[in-house]
Amino acid sequence: MSVANRPVHRPLSPHLQVYRPQLTSVLSILHRATGIALSVGALYLATWVIYAAASPEAYSLFQSFNTSIVGRIVLGGWLFCAFYHLSNGIRHLFWDAGYGFELKDAYRSGWIVVAVSLIATAASWVVGLRLL
Amino acid sequence: MSDLRSPLARARGHGSARDGLHHWWAQRLTAIALIPLVVWFAISLVMLSGADYDIARAWIGSPLVMVLLILTICVGLHHGQLGLQVVIEDYIHGDGWKLALIVAMRFIAVIFGLAAIVAILRIGFGG
């Protein structure tokens, strides 16, 4: 094996676990995680209209899962993911436009995203559970 | 810094991925469109908790809701598949697996999206 063909063990990027979690990094990871969860949840919500088009029996079967504890956690969790990804996505769009890059601004917008997504989630849960 | 690209490559502006800004721009465009759509959809979802069969169908089948729902499905799934493509590209390193997963993910998105749109149209037009 020539020197050129030998596998090169270049140093890898520092691993996440050597860093103390910071608001900015946690929110960044959460953006990707909620994006994945929303995509999977979108398939579940697509089955909602499919069941509604199928038959009353199929729809009531689907609704009985939605009103169960697991169903409430799935739908309530999807709502949190939606509100978080939405508000943090708006934060990303501001960055794309060139605003909010100062460290102080990144932290302030980060805490606004946390507050908005938690308040919106709490409000949706209160109203949703009352209507069930 | 010197630019190692040929003048033609720079003029085309497609970069190393041969795709230019298309992926980046489509992701932002769908994101902006989804701001009002997701707010509307989330509120609707909450207001419909516990809705029975007839109420749910009456809501899904009304003209404005049909338009907004189909729009949300198309834009949302497009945004989702653009995002998942980047996630797969980041974490799956074998070229074969990477391609297979991206293709499978796109097929699933299109199948579910189309099935949901057909279901909405059936409810709206009484099929």
Boltz contact constraints between the chains, C-beta under 6 A:
constraints:
  - contact:
      token1: [A, 35]
      token2: [B, 83]
      max_distance: 6.0
  - contact:
      token1: [A, 39]
      token2: [B, 80]
      max_distance: 6.0
  - contact:
      token1: [A, 39]
      token2: [B, 84]
      max_distance: 6.0
  - contact:
      token1: [A, 42]
      token2: [B, 76]
      max_distance: 6.0
  - contact:
      token1: [A, 43]
      token2: [B, 112]
      max_distance: 6.0
  - contact:
      token1: [A, 46]
      token2: [B, 112]
      max_distance: 6.0
  - contact:
      token1: [A, 46]
      token2: [B, 116]
      max_distance: 6.0
  - contact:
      token1: [A, 49]
      token2: [B, 60]
      max_distance: 6.0
  - contact:
      token1: [A, 49]
      token2: [B, 116]
      max_distance: 6.0
  - contact:
      token1: [A, 49]
      token2: [B, 119]
      max_distance: 6.0
  - contact:
      token1: [A, 49]
      token2: [B, 120]
      max_distance: 6.0
  - contact:
      token1: [A, 50]
      token2: [B, 115]
      max_distance: 6.0
  - contact:
      token1: [A, 50]
      token2: [B, 119]
      max_distance: 6.0
  - contact:
      token1: [A, 52]
      token2: [B, 56]
      max_distance: 6.0
  - contact:
      token1: [A, 52]
      token2: [B, 57]
      max_distance: 6.0
  - contact:
      token1: [A, 52]
      token2: [B, 60]
      max_distance: 6.0
  - contact:
      token1: [A, 53]
      token2: [B, 119]
      max_distance: 6.0
  - contact:
      token1: [A, 53]
      token2: [B, 122]
      max_distance: 6.0
  - contact:
      token1: [A, 53]
      token2: [B, 123]
      max_distance: 6.0
  - contact:
      token1: [A, 56]
      token2: [B, 53]
      max_distance: 6.0
  - contact:
      token1: [A, 59]
      token2: [B, 53]
      max_distance: 6.0
  - contact:
      token1: [A, 82]
      token2: [B, 38]
      max_distance: 6.0
  - contact:
      token1: [A, 82]
      token2: [B, 42]
      max_distance: 6.0
  - contact:
      token1: [A, 86]
      token2: [B, 38]
      max_distance: 6.0
  - contact:
      token1: [A, 89]
      token2: [B, 31]
      max_distance: 6.0
  - contact:
      token1: [A, 124]
      token2: [B, 46]
      max_distance: 6.0
  - contact:
      token1: [A, 127]
      token2: [B, 46]
      max_distance: 6.0
  - contact:
      token1: [A, 128]
      token2: [B, 46]
      max_distance: 6.0
  - contact:
      token1: [A, 128]
      token2: [B, 49]
      max_distance: 6.0
  - contact:
      token1: [A, 131]
      token2: [B, 49]
      max_distance: 6.0
  - contact:
      token1: [A, 131]
      token2: [B, 50]
      max_distance: 6.0
  - contact:
      token1: [A, 132]
      token2: [B, 49]
      max_distance: 6.0
  - contact:
      token1: [A, 132]
      token2: [B, 50]
      max_distance: 6.0
